[in-house]
């Protein structure tokens, strides 16, 4: 089996020059034709290549813009794979069976990051565990990561920050795009899209995505496939009307996904008794979304405008983990009315608005493997109206002060008061920019929707009756800038953030190694502290190196005093290389992440006296590499992930006996598969 994989890798690598030779001939033909047409031109145009990732120093927030160029530095099949070269955001597996991934920002899980699509709250609740795979990389125009307390305009849910995804716009120049991808693990993907202009004001766009991970890959020979078999299809249709006084945008999106995992009955590690009774995980998802944006410009001189945003979604998920069941439908409606204006040439700005959010969870669940036990049925509804006001003082982007407050009322948890302040001082002509922020965030806990991956274990799920709304304060600040060094810009950034919870929903895997206890933290002072420094420098023309280090200190009190949060790496180092010689015709991107060690949940003794798992895990490296050949309208790329080959040993505890009391697929801290190689192409024809 391994020999066959090696042969396949060499075939891909050896075929790459052939593809390049053929495409290079086509490109040269086009170049010759262009040279003949342009031979009389005497003007030389020098093109400046902007940074693919840059700090937004004209904003009061600590925001980082990840452009399309940065997204393309890796295969980026979806949003979850687009942070490979980013030092601030980590994306890790939640378990070794379902393929669920979660973001970590400022040392805390992605449930504390407010996810936005085009500044509309999205991927909340039951969509969060698998939502990173719902946004194809080809669809994204840019990603904006804001750390710490964010704007009150988008709601009260941001605790550690916001991640906003901007999709390709129908009002952009007319284009047609396509993307294809295949990897050694048996995953194939195709994306296509385009837009059209109907007159001067109307435009429409269509984006389509399909993927199929069809192979049973079991690299560690434990009988469980390492990566789930996923079939997914999604499409988005959107329209825009643009005039001087009025802008209208609307879009609909549909997604269907089938996720299959568990034991592979054709594998030698499967016991004869389990061939007819395998442990299977089946998750079927259907999701519908819609949104509309309406903006009316009242006065262009003061930039005053009135906007109405409406959005909604239906997320229907049927999941089976062995004989455990979690079927849930979440309905969401969101509305926001916003008024904004400026005075004195932008020196003062005011943004005010009203909002309403409605969530309905219809849940059927059985938390044991007893097939005769009827599922429990629960319906949870929450309506939250609110309003906000936010004032900004902007002195030519040199000094920016912002203060905002909002008040919301939850039909379940009552009143919420959310203050947030930001300040930025750009000094020394870009060589030094200082920022500070502070603010409160809230989050409504959903024990099973947020943590349904815990069902991929034999642990008893115990949900406390004392769950309260999560409340936290976040404080942060930092410095960044560009210094001229040896004729080139040396970019640096240093920051520190502190998050302290008043109330937090805890998943306690410590008190009982055979149970997952979901409970409220009470008034115990859980916190997260992160320090990060990052530098970037173009050592030679077309070659840029970036280095970053992050220290994370997360402490949790499960009832016996503060201890290190398990499955959280304390240190991380990241080194990236971007080399684009020959005016970007070739592009080489590499990233090496050194993930520091950490603590595992408390283990238990087995019958032979050994521990169920080690108390701690050590640091491990991950190397990714991609080589791209760019042409006029398209590109061919080849790459590999986890080329250092590190993978966690025995990621599934007692995989040979999944129906027993010791089975656990949630003890995950690192990669669960070895090196993976891929090949793909991109096509983009713009008018």
N, C-alpha and C positions, 0 to 999 in steps of 0.2 A: 504493500500500500504506500509506504514512504517512498520507495524507489519510483513508483508511478508519479507521485507528486513532484519529486525532484525533476523527472523527465519533463513534466508539464511546465515547470518553471523555466527550464532551459529552452523549451520550445518557444515560450513567450518572449524570453530575452533575445533569443537568436532571430526571431521573426521581426523584432523591433527595427533593426537597421533596414530590413527590406521595405517595411512600411515607410520609414523615413526617406529612403532613396526614391521611392515612387512619388511620395508627396512632395519631396524637394524638387523633383523634375517639373511637377505641375507648377509649384511656386515660382521656379526660375523662369518658366515660360511666361507666367503672368508678369513677373518683374521686367523681363525683356520688353514685353509689349508696352508696359508703362514707361520704360525708359525711352522708347521711340517716340511716344506721345509727348513726353515732357522734356525732350532734349533741348528745347529753346528756353527753358526756365533758367533764370539767373539768380533767383532769390534762394537763400539757404535758410531753412526753418529749423530752429533748435527747440526740441521738445523737452520740457521739464517733466520728469517722472515723479509724481507725488508719492508720499509715503502710503503704503497700503494699510497701515494701522497708525492712527495718530490721536493724541490727546486733544480734546476740544477746549482750548484755553479761552475761547470767547464765550464760554458757558459757565454759570455759577456752579454747576454740578461737577463732580469728578467723573467725567464721561470719556469713553474711548470709542472711536469709530473704527469698525472693522469693515473695510471696503470689499468690493467684489474681487479685487486683485489679491487680497489676503485670503479670502475664502478659497480661491483656486490654488493656493499653495499646497493643498492636500486634496485627496479625492472628494471629500466633503459630500458624501451621498445624502446627508441630512444635517439638521441643525446640531445634533449631538456630536457630530464629527468635525465641526467647524472651529473648534477651539484648540486644535492640536498645537498651534504655534502661539497660544495665548497663555501668559503667566498667571492671570487673575482668575480664570475660570477652569475648574477641573470637571471632567465628566467621567464617572465611574459606574460600573455595573452594580446594581442593587442586590443581585443574587446570581447564582451560577446556572440557573435553569430557564428563567423567563426571558432574558435579554433586556429587562428593564434597566434603564440608565437614569442617573440623577446628576444634576449640576451641583457643584459646591462653589459657593462664593463667600469669601470672608470666613472660611472654615465651617460653614453651616450648609445644610442640604438645600436643594433647590426649591423646597416648599416655601422658603423664606425669601426667594427671589420672585419679584413680580414679573411674569412673562407677558409681553405685549407684542401684538402684531399691528404695525402701523399705528402705534400709540393707543391701541384698544386692548384692554385686559383680555387675555386668552389663555388656553391650555391650563385651566384651573381644575381643582378637584380630581375627579377620576381620570382626567386626561393627563395629569402631571407625570405619573410613572413611566408612560410610554410616549409622551408628547414630543420629546426631542427627536423621535423618528418620524413625526408627522409632517415636518417641513422639509421638503427636498432642497438640497444645496443649490441646484440649478435655478430654483425659483427666487432665491434671495438676491436682493440688490446690495444690502448692507446690514450690519448688525451694530447696534449701539449698546454698550455696556456701561451702566451708571452704578457706581459703588456708593454704599452708605445711604443716608436719608435722601430720598429722591423727591420729585415734585408732588405736591398734594393734588395737582390737577388730575392725575390718573387714579386717585383713590388712596385708601389707607393701608393697603396690603403689603407694600414694600417694607421689608425689615433690613435686609442686607443690600438691597439694590434692585435695579431693573435691567432687564434684557429686552430690547425692542428690535424686532425684525421688520425690515422694509422689503416688500416684494417688488418684483419688476413692475413698472408702471405702464399702463396702456397708452398714456399721453406722451411717452418717450418716442423718439424717432422710430418709424416702422422697421421691424426686424423679424427674423425667423431664427429660432435657435433649436438645437438638438444636442443631446448628450447620451453617450452609451458607456457602460461600465461592466466589467466582469472580473471576478477574483478567483483565486485558487480554492477558496472554501465553497465554491458552488453558488455564488450570488451573482445574478445578472440584473441590470437596471437600465431603463431607458427613460429619457425625459424629452419632451418636445413642447414648443410653445411659439407664440407670435402675437403680434398686435396689428391693428389696422386703424387708420384714421378715416372718419366719415365726415368730410368737410373740415372747417376750421375749428370746430368746437367739440365734436363728438369723437371718441376713440374707444376701442374695445380690445380686450386681450384674452387669450386662452392659454392655460398651462396644464400639462398632463404629465403624470408620473406613474410608472409601473415598475415593480421589482419582484423578484422571485428568488429566494434563498432555498434551493431545493435539495442540497446535499446533507447527508447525515455525517457530521464531522465529530469524531471522538478522539481527540489528540492524547488524552491521558488514560484512555482505556478503562474508564470506570463504568461503562455501560450507559451513561447519559450523554446525549449529544451536547457538545460544548456551546454551540450557537443554535438558537431556535430556527426552525424553518418558517420563513415569513413570506407570505404573499400579500402584496399591498397595491392598491390602485387608488389614485386620487386625482382630482381635476378641480381647477379654479377658473371661473369665468368672471371677468370684471369689466366695468364700463366707467367712463369719465366724461363729464361735460365741463369745459373750461371757458369761462367768459370773464370780462373785466370785473363784473359785479357779483357774479355767482359761480360757485364751483360745486359740482355734484359728483360723487363717486359711489359706486355700489358693486358688490361682489357676492358670489355664492361659491361654496366649496363643498365637495363631497369626498369622503374617504371610507374605504372598506379594507380591513386587514384581517388576515387569518394567521395566527401565531401558534405553531406546534412545537412542543419540546417534550423532554422526559426520556424514558428509556428506549433504546433502540433494540428491538427484539431480535435483530439479525446479528447482534454483537456477541462475541464469545464470553464477555463478562456477565451476561445475563444468565441467571440460574434457571434450570429447567422448569422449576415451579412458577417462575415469573413470566415465561413466554406467553402464557395464556392469561396472565394477570399483570401486565406491565403498568408501571407508574407513568401516566401521561399528563401533560399539561396542555390544555386547549384554551385559547383566548381569541374570541371573535369580536371584532369591533366595527361598528358603523357610526360614522360621525358626519353631521351636517352643520354648516356654518353659513351665516349671512351677515353683511354689514352695509350700512349706508353712511355717508358723510355729506353734510350740507353746510356750506359756508357762504355767508352773504357779507360783502365788504361795504360797510356803511360810509367810511370816509378814508380815502387812500392816503391823505396827508398825515393823519394821526394813526393810520393802520388799524383803525377800529373795525371789528368784524364780529359777527354773531354766527356761531356754529352749532349744529345739532348732529350728534353721533348716535346711531342705533345699531345694535348688534345682538346676535343670538346664536345659540348652538344647541344641538341635541346629540348627546354622546351615549350610545347604547353598547354596552359591553357584557358579554356572556363568558364567564371564565370558570374552568374546572381544573383543580389541582389534585390529581388522584381522584378521590371521591368528594373532596371539599368543593364547595360551590360559592362563587361570588358573582351574581348577576346584578347589574346596576344600570340605571338610566338616569343621566343627569341632564336636566333642562336648565338653560341659562338665558336670561334676558338682561341687557345692559343699555342704559340711555344716559347721555350726557349733553347738557346745554351749556355752552361756553360763550362768554363775552370778553373781548380783549381790546385794549387800546393803549396808545403811547402818547406822551407829552414831551415838549421841548426837544424835538429831534431825537427821541429815543432815550432821553435821560431818565425818564420815569415810565414805568409800564405797569399796568394792572390787568390781572386775569381773575375773573370770577365765574362761578358756575354752579349748577345743580346736577346731581346724578342720582341714579337708581340702579340697584343690582338685585336680581332675583335668581335664587338657586333652588332647585327641587331635586332631591335624591330619592329615587325609588329603588330600594335594595332588597334582594333576596339572597340570603347567605346561609351556608351550613359549614361550620368550622371544624367538623370532625369527618372521619372517613366512614361514618355509619350511613349507608345508603337508604335505610328505612326511616331515617330521621328527617322529618319535613323541614324545609328551609324556613328560617325566620324572615318575616317580611317587615320592613320598616320604611316609613316615608318621612323625610326631613325637608322642611321648607324654611327658607330664610329670605326676607326682603329687607333691603338696606337702602333707604333714601339718605341723601346727604348734600352738603354744600361746602364751598370753599372760597377763599380769597387769597391771592398771592400778589405781592408787590415786589418789583425789581427796580433797583437803582443801578444804572449802567453808565459809567463815565468813560465813554469811548473805548470800552472793553479793557481799560486799564484797572478800574476798580468796579467790581460787580457785587452788589449786596442783594440778597433775596430773602424774604420772609413769607411764610405761608401758614395758614391754619385751615382746618376743615372740621366739620362736625357731622357725624353720621349716627344713625340709630338703627340697630339690628333688632328684628322682631324676636330673636333668641337671646342675644347677649346685652341688649340695651345700648346706652350712650357710649360714643367714642369721640374723644377729642384728640386731634392729631396736629401738633405744632411741628414745623420744620424750618430751619434757618441755614443759609449758605452764604459764604463770602469767598471771593477770589480777588487777589491782587497780582496783576501782571506788571512786573517791574524789570528793570534792566534790559528793556527792548527784547523780550523773549528769552533772555538768559535765565530768568528765575520767575516762576509763577507759584504763588502760595494759595492754598485753599483750605477751608475748614467747613465742617457741616455737623449738624446735630438734628435729631428728629425721632419721633415715635412712630411705630408701626404696629398694626394689628393683623391677626389672621384667625379665621374660624377653623377649628380643627375638624377633620373628618377621618376618624380612626381607621376604617377599612379602605376608604377611597385613597387615602394618602399612603397606605402601607400594605396594599393587597399582595405584594410580593412575599410577605411573611407567611402566606399560606403555602409556599413551596418549602415546607419543613414539617416535622412532626411536632413542633412546639404547640402547646396549648395557647390559643389567643385569648387573653383576658383583657377586657375593655372596662376601664373604671367608669363609674357613674359620676365622677366629680370633674369631668373635663370642662375646662373654662376656655374662654377666648384667649389666644396667645397674645401677649403684649411684650414689647421690647423697645428699649432706647438704643439708638446707634449714634456714636460719636466718631468723628474721623478728621483727618487732615493730612496734608502732604505738600511736597514741593516737586516741581518739574521744570524742565527748560532745555534749551539748546545752547551749547557752548562751541565756539569756533576753535577747532583743534587740528593743527597741521593742514589747514585749508579745507577742512570738512566739518560738518555739524556732528558734534557728540551729543546725543540725546540721553537724558537721565530722568528718572522718576523715583521718588521715595514716598511712602505713605504708611500710615498706621490707623487701624480701625478697632473700635471696642464696641461690642454688642452685649447688652445686659438684659436678661429677661425678668419681667415681673411674674409672668405665668408662661409656661411652656408645656406642650404635649410631649411627653417622654415615651420612648419605646425602650423599656427596661428589659435587656437581655442578660442582666447581671444577677438579679435576686434569685432566679430559678433558671438553670441552664436548659430546662425542658419546657420553658414557657416564654412567651413574649407578652409582657404586661404593658399595656398602653394606659397611661395615667397622667394626671396633672402634676406639675412640679411643686405645687403649693407656692409658698413664698421663698423657696430656696433660691439663692442667687446664682443661677447658671449663667455662664458668659462665654464669649469668644473674643480673642485678641489676635490680630494678624498684623505682621509687619512685612512689607515687601519693598524691594529695591530692584530697579530694572535699568539697564543701559543698552544703547544701540549705537553702532558706529560703522560707517562705510570704510573699511580698512583699505580697499582699493576701489577703483572705478567698477561699478556693477556688482560689487561683492559687499554685502551688509551682514554684520554679525550682531546678534542680540543675546544678552545674558541676563538672567533674572534669578533672584533668590527670595523665597517666602518662608517666614516662620509663623506657624499657627499654634495657638494655645487655646484649646477648647476644654472647658471643665463642666462637668455635669454632676448633680447630686441626686442620686436615685433613692436617698433616704438614710444613707450612712456616711455622709460627708462628700465633699467635692473630690472627684477623680477624673482622670483623662477620659475624654469621650472615646469609646472604642471605634476601631476601623477608620481612624482619622490620622493621616500622616502629619507628623509635626513639622517636617522640613520638605521643601521642594526646590530643586534647581532646574532651570530650563535654559538650553542653549539652542539657538536657531541660526541657520545660514540661508541666505538668499543670494544666488549668483545668477545674473541674467546677462551673459555676454552677447556680443554681436547685436546690440540694440534690442535685446529681448527675444531674439529668434530662438535661442535656447534658454531654458530656465531650470536651475537645480535648486531644490528646497530640501533642507534637512532639519530635523528637530530631535534633540536628545533631552529627555526628561529624566531627572534623578528624583524618584519619589522616596522620601525619607521613611523610616520605620515608624511603628506605632503600636498601640496596645490592642489586643483581641479581647472580646468579652470573656468573662471568667469561665474557664473550662471545667470539666468534671472528670472524675476518674472512671476508666473502663474496668472491666472485670479483671484484666491482667495487671492492673495498677498503673497503666500508662494514662496520659492525659488525652482527652478527646481532640484537642488541638493545642498548639503552642500558645503560651501566654502573650507573646509579642511577635511581631513580624519585622523583618529587616528591610533596609533600603533596597530598591531594585531600579534598574534602568529600563528605558524604552526608547528605541531609535526608530524614527520614521524617515523615509527618503522618497522623493518624487523627482523625476526628470521629465520635462515637457519640451516638445518641439512646436513652436508657434508658427502659424502661417497666416496669410492675409485674413481669412475668414474662419479658420478652424485650427485645432491643435490636437496633437496626439500625446498622451502621457502614460508613463509606466512607473510603478512605485511599489513600495513595501512598507508594512507596518509591523511594529514590534520585532524589528530585525535583530535585536539583542537576544531574542528567544526566551526571555524570562516568562515563566508562567507559574501561577500559584499551584503548589502541590496539593492534591486532594481537596479541590475547592468544594466538593460535596461530601459532607460527613456521613459515613456509613451508607455510601451509595449502593452497596450490594444488598441492603435491606431497607428499601424506601418505605415499606409499610410498618417498620418498627418504630421504637420510641426515640432512637438516636439520629434519625435522618434529618439533615439540615443543609439547605443549599444557600443560606444567607450569610455565611461567614466569609465574605468576599472583601479583599483589600487590593487585589492586583489583577493582571491579565489572566484569563482562563484558557487562552489558546496561544500557540507559538507563532512563528513568523507567517505573515500573510502577504501575498503578492497580487497585484492587480494591474489591469490594462484598460485604457479608455480613450475616448475622443470627445471633443467639443466642437460644435459648429455654430457660427453666429454670422448671419448676413443682415447688415443694417443698411437702411436707405440713407 
